[in-house]
Amino acid sequence: MLELVTEVLGWTSVAFYISITVFNSMKFTRFAAFGSAANDIIWSILMGWWPKLILNLSVAAINTYRYVNDFTKAAKVVVNSLAAIMAAAIMYIVYVAVTAFIAEPTLPVALQFMDLGLIVAALYMTTLRKYRALMLVSGFIGMAAYYGNPQMMVIKAMVIGIMSYKLIAPSQQEKGELVAQN
């Protein structure tokens, strides 16, 4: 039964990754990231992937922070308190994960940590172009990091393909934003 649950969560993760990469709005991208993070937190725990768990907790925390900061009128003290609580919890899990990695280092786990760093950096971007460039690099690193897991291979291949396309052929709205910036 547990194997079936992990399989379903893996393919649900594929569906969420598709939605994250196709939106042309940071607000909708953040909404899709919330659902993806919730799904992937459970999946990561079941698969025993510490870096992916940290990634998805970070995605949830960063998106919550950015959403509250960008799209609400919450007081700065509330926003900063929320960020501090989320950061403390994630740092504890990072400590546990890094300790486990140091005790038993492997190349796939090292690449998972690199993928984690790239995606977290991408989520801090305020423009879709920078976000997509970092996600493209993450696709290649993640392909090697999760080699052998069919869902993650599909996800990373899709990220590479979609991000490449979106970087080469931006939407009409994005073209208008680029013209306005110049």
C-alpha positions in Angstrom: 0.0 0.0 0.0 2.8 2.4 0.9 4.5 1.7 -2.5 1.2 2.7 -4.3 1.0 5.9 -2.2 4.5 6.9 -3.2 3.8 6.1 -6.8 0.7 8.2 -6.8 2.4 11.1 -5.0 5.3 10.9 -7.6 2.9 11.2 -10.5 1.0 13.9 -8.8 4.3 15.7 -8.4 4.7 15.5 -12.2 1.3 17.2 -12.6 2.2 20.0 -10.2 5.6 20.6 -11.9 3.8 21.0 -15.2 1.5 23.7 -13.7 4.5 25.5 -12.1 6.4 25.8 -15.3 3.6 26.9 -17.6 2.2 29.9 -15.7 3.2 33.3 -17.0 2.4 35.0 -13.7 4.4 34.9 -10.5 1.2 34.9 -8.5 -0.2 31.8 -10.2 3.3 30.2 -10.1 3.4 30.7 -6.3 -0.1 29.1 -5.9 1.0 26.0 -7.9 4.2 25.9 -5.9 2.1 25.7 -2.7 0.3 22.6 -3.9 3.5 21.1 -5.2 5.3 21.6 -2.0 2.6 20.0 0.1 2.5 16.9 -2.2 6.3 16.7 -2.3 6.8 17.1 1.4 4.9 13.9 2.0 6.5 12.2 -1.0 10.1 13.2 0.1 9.5 11.8 3.6 8.2 8.5 2.1 11.2 8.3 -0.3 13.8 9.3 2.3 15.0 12.2 0.3 16.3 14.8 2.8 17.4 17.5 0.3 14.0 17.2 -1.5 12.2 17.6 1.9 14.3 20.7 2.6 13.6 22.0 -0.8 9.9 21.6 -0.5 9.8 23.0 3.0 11.8 25.9 1.7 9.5 26.3 -1.3 6.5 26.4 1.0 8.2 28.9 3.4 9.6 31.2 0.6 6.4 31.2 -1.3 4.4 31.9 1.9 6.8 34.8 2.8 6.8 36.2 -0.8 3.1 35.9 -1.2 2.4 37.6 2.2 5.0 40.2 1.4 4.0 40.8 -2.2 0.2 40.3 -2.2 -1.1 41.2 1.2 -0.9 44.2 3.5 0.3 42.2 6.5 2.4 44.1 9.1 6.2 43.8 8.7 6.5 42.4 12.2 4.0 39.6 11.3 5.8 38.8 8.0 9.2 38.8 9.6 8.1 36.7 12.6 6.6 34.2 10.1 9.9 34.1 8.2 11.9 33.6 11.4 9.8 30.6 12.6 9.9 29.0 9.2 13.7 29.5 8.9 14.3 28.0 12.4 12.3 24.9 11.5 14.1 24.4 8.2 17.5 25.0 9.7 16.9 22.2 12.1 16.0 19.8 9.3 19.0 21.1 7.3 21.2 20.2 10.3 19.8 16.7 10.4 20.1 16.2 6.7 23.7 17.5 6.4 24.8 15.4 9.4 23.3 12.3 7.7 25.1 13.3 4.4 28.4 13.8 6.1 28.1 10.4 7.8 27.3 8.7 4.5 28.1 11.0 1.5 27.1 10.0 -2.0 27.2 11.9 -5.4 23.4 11.7 -5.9 22.7 13.3 -2.5 25.4 16.0 -3.2 23.7 16.7 -6.5 20.3 16.8 -4.7 21.7 19.5 -2.4 23.0 21.5 -5.4 19.6 21.2 -7.0 18.1 22.4 -3.8 20.3 25.5 -3.8 19.4 26.4 -7.4 15.7 26.1 -6.9 15.8 28.1 -3.7 17.7 30.8 -5.5 15.2 30.7 -8.4 12.3 31.3 -6.0 14.0 34.5 -4.8 13.9 35.9 -8.3 11.4 38.6 -9.0 11.5 38.2 -12.8 10.4 35.2 -14.7 13.4 35.2 -16.9 15.9 34.9 -14.0 13.6 32.3 -12.4 13.5 30.2 -15.6 17.2 30.4 -16.2 18.0 29.0 -12.8 15.3 26.4 -13.1 16.8 25.3 -16.4 20.2 24.7 -14.8 18.3 22.9 -12.0 16.8 20.6 -14.5 20.1 19.3 -15.6 21.6 19.0 -12.1 18.4 17.3 -10.9 18.4 14.9 -13.8 21.7 13.5 -12.5 20.7 13.8 -8.9 17.5 11.7 -9.2 18.7 9.4 -11.9 16.7 6.1 -11.8 13.5 7.5 -10.3 11.0 7.7 -13.3 8.8 10.5 -11.9 11.8 12.7 -11.1 13.4 12.0 -14.5 10.1 13.0 -16.2 9.9 16.1 -14.0 13.4 17.2 -14.7 13.1 16.5 -18.4 9.9 18.6 -18.5 11.6 21.4 -16.6 14.4 21.4 -19.1 12.1 21.4 -22.1 9.6 24.0 -20.8 12.2 26.4 -19.4 14.2 26.2 -22.6 11.1 27.0 -24.6 9.9 29.8 -22.3 13.4 31.4 -22.3 13.6 31.3 -26.1 9.9 32.2 -26.8 8.5 34.5 -24.1 4.8 35.2 -24.1 3.3 38.4 -25.6 2.8 39.8 -22.0 6.5 39.1 -21.2 7.6 40.8 -24.4 5.7 43.9 -23.5 7.3 43.9 -20.0 10.8 43.6 -21.6 10.1 46.5 -23.9 8.8 48.6 -21.0 12.0 47.8 -19.0 14.3 49.0 -21.8 
